[in-house]
Amino acid sequence: MSSTQELHLLANQWIQAFNDKNIESLLALYDNEATHFSPRLKKMHPETNGLITGKEAMYKWWQEAFNRLPDLQYKPIHIVAENEIIYLEYTRITASEENLIINERLIVKNKLIVNSKVL
């Protein structure tokens, strides 16, 4: 089990890797068979029904997002972490779209993210 402090550190590493567009560092935080769900993924790739599995699929998704929105940044608002669950609230910022407040849940097992879900 991860401590609350370790979960907060993981959350901050996740945000930093995302803002740096460092997909390798971002994927290092995930289990090899992790899943990711996002309504935006569902909209842009309806064949996925919003759900992808594994690092290869996540790499492709995030690379596509970073190519499409090179100035994309996440500004944290709240991080709540306990019992191997991290809840993130952040502002999604990019010049080409209106800012959005996003809520995302990360489930952690053995200090790696096994599921991320944009709520």
C-alpha positions in Angstrom: 0.0 0.0 0.0 1.2 3.5 -0.8 1.3 6.2 1.8 -0.6 9.4 1.4 2.7 11.2 0.9 3.8 8.8 -1.8 0.4 9.2 -3.6 0.8 13.0 -3.5 4.3 12.7 -4.9 3.0 10.4 -7.7 0.3 12.9 -8.5 2.8 15.8 -8.7 5.1 13.7 -10.9 2.1 12.9 -13.2 1.3 16.6 -13.6 4.9 17.5 -14.1 5.5 14.8 -16.7 2.3 15.9 -18.5 3.2 19.5 -18.5 6.7 18.7 -19.7 5.2 16.6 -22.6 7.5 13.8 -21.3 5.6 10.8 -22.4 8.3 8.3 -21.3 8.2 9.8 -17.7 4.5 9.8 -17.7 4.3 6.1 -18.8 6.9 5.1 -16.2 4.2 6.0 -13.6 1.8 3.4 -15.1 1.5 -0.4 -14.9 2.1 -2.1 -18.3 -1.5 -3.2 -18.5 -3.1 0.0 -17.1 -6.3 1.4 -18.5 -7.3 4.9 -19.3 -10.8 6.3 -19.9 -11.6 9.8 -21.2 -14.7 11.3 -22.7 -12.5 13.2 -25.1 -10.9 9.9 -26.3 -14.4 8.6 -26.8 -15.3 11.6 -28.9 -12.1 11.6 -31.0 -11.8 7.8 -31.3 -15.4 6.4 -31.0 -14.1 2.9 -31.8 -12.4 2.9 -28.3 -15.6 3.7 -26.5 -13.3 6.0 -24.5 -11.1 3.2 -23.0 -7.6 2.2 -23.9 -5.4 -0.4 -22.4 -1.6 -0.6 -22.1 1.3 1.8 -22.5 1.5 1.6 -26.3 -2.1 2.8 -26.7 -1.5 5.6 -24.0 1.6 6.7 -25.8 -0.2 7.1 -29.1 -3.1 9.0 -27.4 -0.9 11.4 -25.5 1.5 11.9 -28.5 -1.6 12.8 -30.6 -2.8 15.2 -27.9 0.6 16.9 -27.6 0.9 17.2 -31.4 -2.5 18.7 -31.6 -2.2 21.0 -28.6 1.5 21.8 -28.1 0.9 24.4 -25.4 -1.4 22.2 -23.3 -0.9 22.5 -19.6 -2.6 21.2 -16.5 -2.7 23.6 -13.5 -3.6 21.6 -10.3 -6.5 22.9 -8.2 -6.9 20.0 -5.6 -5.2 16.7 -5.0 -6.8 14.2 -2.7 -5.0 11.0 -2.1 -5.7 8.1 0.2 -6.0 4.3 0.1 -4.3 3.9 -3.3 -6.7 6.4 -5.0 -5.7 9.8 -6.2 -8.4 12.4 -7.1 -7.0 15.3 -9.2 -8.8 18.5 -10.0 -7.0 20.6 -12.5 -7.5 23.3 -15.1 -6.8 22.2 -18.7 -5.2 25.2 -20.4 -4.5 25.7 -24.1 -4.7 28.8 -26.2 -6.8 27.1 -28.9 -9.6 26.0 -26.6 -11.5 27.3 -23.6 -10.0 26.4 -20.3 -11.7 23.4 -18.7 -11.8 22.2 -15.1 -11.1 18.4 -15.2 -11.6 15.8 -12.5 -9.5 12.6 -12.9 -9.1 9.5 -10.7 -6.0 7.5 -10.6 -6.0 4.0 -9.0 -2.6 2.9 -7.7 -1.3 -0.6 -7.0 2.3 -1.5 -6.1 3.2 2.2 -6.6 2.1 2.3 -10.2 -1.1 3.7 -11.8 -3.3 0.8 -12.9 -6.3 2.9 -14.0 -6.8 6.5 -14.9 -10.3 7.9 -15.6 -11.3 11.4 -16.5 -14.6 11.8 -14.6 
